[in-house]
């Protein structure tokens, strides 16, 4: 379990990577999360205090490490 951003947060989300099944805890502001869910802005604009990996985990359910591996495999396969 990984925990970050607890000094910014008033809530947290438990989330598991769909690829590696590692569990993460993402601390965030409830209002920012609700605004994102309601389509009031882009995740990077509403929650800039989250890392790119944390935002990707919320967006796709894939942790940063798994996302990076997938991208590298795609680039290698596509552009060889």
LINCOR-V993104 format. One record per pair of residues at least 6 apart in sequence whose C-alpha atoms are under 6 Angstrom apart, sorted by the first residue. I is the first residue (numbers start at 1). J is the second residue. D is the distance in whole Angstrom. If there is no record, write none. Layout:
# LINCOR-V993104
[[I/J/D] [I/J/D]]
This chain:
# LINCOR-V993104
[[1/23/5] [1/24/5] [2/24/5] [2/25/6] [3/25/5] [5/27/6] [6/27/5] [9/27/5] [9/28/4] [9/29/5] [10/29/5] [11/27/6] [11/28/6] [12/26/5] [12/27/4] [12/28/6] [13/25/6] [13/26/5] [14/24/6] [14/25/5] [15/23/6] [15/24/5] [16/22/6] [16/23/4] [16/24/6] [17/61/5] [17/62/5] [17/63/5] [18/61/6] [18/62/6] [32/46/6] [53/64/4] [57/63/5]]
